[in-house]
Amino acid sequence: MIAISSLNSITNAKVVLNKAAGSRASIARPSRVMPKVQAQAFHATPYDGFTFEPIREAEISRAMTSRYFKDLDQHAETDVLIVGGGSAGLAAAYELSKHPDVQVTLIEQNVAPGGGAWLGGQLFSAMCIRKPAHKFLDELEIPYEDEGAFVVVRHAALVTSTLLSKVLAAPNVKLFNATAVEDLIVKPDETVPGGKRVAGAVTNWTLVALNHSTQSCMDPNVIESKVMISSTGHDGPMGASGVKRLARLGMIDSVKGMGALNMNEAEGSIVQNTKMVAPGIIMAGMEVSEWSGSNRMGPTFGAMFISGFIAAHLALNDLETQKNGNKNTDEAKEMAQV
Ligand SMILES: Cc1cc2nc3c(=O)[nH]c(=O)nc-3n(C[C@H](O)[C@H](O)[C@H](O)COP(=O)(O)OP(=O)(O)OC[C@H]3O[C@@H](n4cnc5c(N)ncnc54)[C@H](O)[C@@H]3O)c2cc1C
């Protein structure tokens, strides 16, 4: 065993030599020697003396593509399609993951899901969550400091990474990230004469969706859904895409646009307005404010989690209604008139 002090002197000697040599090639050369010295100097690990088994490149390619295309095949028709993997969409997916018989497809245009929930306000770390949404943190076993009316998690990324890990581990949930929803599938609503129902989404790789102006004829893909949760967040290049499209299709009256900041008004209003805004499509999270004109709330996230939770249960109720064949309800008629 080589003592740490002598290891340091060996390392330092190499740095001096490398500095003297002054080229990239000479800096790279000693790294071939280092792992052996380090392995002797530190505690034993399960990887000491390991060797990788040989593989073929094509095997790796097939391992990925076969699974991805199987997923695409299985999710061409889905029970619940969630558009937008921010705090509201992830909360909805988490709640639905408790129902293994319900297939959930989550579409996120970014490579990294999580939306605005990786940080608190103004890029600060802490995430503030109004009670009673702290119960959600209890369920996820995320520690927090209790500030009375709200709780604080030391880093928003702890909440989002924990939530994401639970959602991704659920066998009934599939995330397609780097995939954007470009449009809605709308079909006649069989329950209401002359009515229309959202029946799925039109998707594309986000990088393709962003390049329609540079190339023509880049047709999209489609996913049929029994019910959709739209949680695409604030208005923006892709945000609030669900409500904006519904308005253009005449399936909702208007997009009122998010109201000014008022924390007390905003959170309750978002939760109360989490509903099926047109047949087949439930609105959750900050997209609700774009539809209803609710105030913005600033960096407090309680309403986002509760909104996602409620959206999940509205979706489950709708699936149940469809299963029972009892679609021609007063609720459906009311929604068709919105
Ligand atoms: C720094 C910071 C400042 C904030 N300031 C405010 C504020 O001033 N007011 C306020 O109310 N809240 C604010 N918040 C809070 C936060 O933005 C929201 O409360 C919360 O993130 C909204 O959650 P959401 O799930 O509705 O939307 P988001 O977190 O925005 O998630 C929406 C997700 O949908 C995805 N998406 C969008 N369109 C599509 C599409 N067409 N296809 C596929 N995926 C799509 C997005 O990529 C995103 O991941 C702030 C947050 C941060 C981090």
The ligand as a Tripos MOL2 file, in Angstrom:
@<TRIPOS>MOLECULE
LIG
   53    58     1     0     0
SMALL
NO_CHARGES

@<TRIPOS>ATOM
      1 C1        -37.3910   31.4550  -11.4690 C.3       1 LIG1
      2 C2        -38.8520   31.2390  -11.3820 C.ar      1 LIG1
      3 C3        -39.7250   32.3150  -11.4290 C.ar      1 LIG1
      4 C4        -41.0780   32.1030  -11.3460 C.ar      1 LIG1
      5 N1        -41.9060   33.1720  -11.4400 N.ar      1 LIG1
      6 C5        -43.2150   32.9780  -11.4330 C.ar      1 LIG1
      7 C6        -44.1200   34.0780  -11.5900 C.ar      1 LIG1
      8 O1        -43.7230   35.1980  -11.6890 O.2       1 LIG1
      9 N2        -45.4330   33.8050  -11.5520 N.ar      1 LIG1
     10 C7        -45.9070   32.5510  -11.3920 C.ar      1 LIG1
     11 O2        -47.0940   32.3690  -11.3610 O.2       1 LIG1
     12 N3        -45.0820   31.4960  -11.2640 N.ar      1 LIG1
     13 C8        -43.7650   31.6890  -11.2630 C.ar      1 LIG1
     14 N4        -42.9100   30.6610  -11.0710 N.ar      1 LIG1
     15 C9        -43.4230   29.4110  -10.7140 C.3       1 LIG1
     16 C10       -43.4460   28.4640  -11.7850 C.3       1 LIG1
     17 O3        -43.1380   28.9000  -13.0570 O.3       1 LIG1
     18 C11       -44.7750   27.9530  -11.8930 C.3       1 LIG1
     19 O4        -45.5440   28.0810  -10.7470 O.3       1 LIG1
     20 C12       -44.6540   26.5010  -12.2300 C.3       1 LIG1
     21 O5        -43.4140   26.1440  -12.7910 O.3       1 LIG1
     22 C13       -45.6780   26.2280  -13.2370 C.3       1 LIG1
     23 O6        -45.8180   24.8500  -13.2860 O.3       1 LIG1
     24 P1        -46.5060   24.1970  -14.5050 P.3       1 LIG1
     25 O7        -46.3410   22.7270  -14.3300 O.co2     1 LIG1
     26 O8        -47.8640   24.7380  -14.7130 O.co2     1 LIG1
     27 O9        -45.6680   24.7310  -15.7620 O.3       1 LIG1
     28 P2        -44.1280   24.6230  -16.0920 P.3       1 LIG1
     29 O10       -43.3070   24.3940  -14.9050 O.co2     1 LIG1
     30 O11       -43.8110   25.8040  -16.9400 O.co2     1 LIG1
     31 O12       -44.0770   23.3080  -16.9660 O.3       1 LIG1
     32 C14       -44.6420   23.2450  -18.2350 C.3       1 LIG1
     33 C15       -43.8950   22.1730  -18.9940 C.3       1 LIG1
     34 O13       -44.5490   21.9520  -20.2330 O.3       1 LIG1
     35 C16       -43.5990   21.8320  -21.2450 C.3       1 LIG1
     36 N5        -44.2760   22.2000  -22.4950 N.ar      1 LIG1
     37 C17       -44.7730   23.4110  -22.8160 C.ar      1 LIG1
     38 N6        -45.3600   23.3560  -24.0370 N.ar      1 LIG1
     39 C18       -45.2240   22.0820  -24.4740 C.ar      1 LIG1
     40 C19       -45.6250   21.4160  -25.6510 C.ar      1 LIG1
     41 N7        -46.2970   22.0350  -26.6210 N.pl3     1 LIG1
     42 N8        -45.3170   20.1130  -25.7930 N.ar      1 LIG1
     43 C20       -44.6540   19.4510  -24.8040 C.ar      1 LIG1
     44 N9        -44.2460   20.0420  -23.6490 N.ar      1 LIG1
     45 C21       -44.5420   21.3330  -23.4910 C.ar      1 LIG1
     46 C22       -42.4900   22.7910  -20.8290 C.3       1 LIG1
     47 O14       -41.2760   22.4820  -21.4290 O.3       1 LIG1
     48 C23       -42.4740   22.5980  -19.3330 C.3       1 LIG1
     49 O15       -41.5970   21.5670  -18.9300 O.3       1 LIG1
     50 C24       -41.5700   30.8170  -11.1700 C.ar      1 LIG1
     51 C25       -40.6830   29.7460  -11.1320 C.ar      1 LIG1
     52 C26       -39.3410   29.9650  -11.2510 C.ar      1 LIG1
     53 C27       -38.4070   28.8150  -11.2120 C.3       1 LIG1
@<TRIPOS>BOND
     1     1     2 1
     2     2     3 ar
     3     2    52 ar
     4     3     4 ar
     5     4     5 ar
     6     4    50 ar
     7     5     6 ar
     8     6     7 ar
     9     6    13 1
    10     7     8 2
    11     7     9 ar
    12     9    10 ar
    13    10    11 2
    14    10    12 ar
    15    12    13 ar
    16    13    14 ar
    17    14    15 1
    18    14    50 ar
    19    15    16 1
    20    16    17 1
    21    16    18 1
    22    18    19 1
    23    18    20 1
    24    20    21 1
    25    20    22 1
    26    22    23 1
    27    23    24 1
    28    24    25 2
    29    24    26 1
    30    24    27 1
    31    27    28 1
    32    28    29 2
    33    28    30 1
    34    28    31 1
    35    31    32 1
    36    32    33 1
    37    33    34 1
    38    33    48 1
    39    34    35 1
    40    35    36 1
    41    35    46 1
    42    36    37 ar
    43    36    45 ar
    44    37    38 ar
    45    38    39 ar
    46    39    40 ar
    47    39    45 ar
    48    40    41 1
    49    40    42 ar
    50    42    43 ar
    51    43    44 ar
    52    44    45 ar
    53    46    47 1
    54    46    48 1
    55    48    49 1
    56    50    51 ar
    57    51    52 ar
    58    52    53 1
@<TRIPOS>SUBSTRUCTURE
     1 LIG1         1 GROUP 0 **** ****
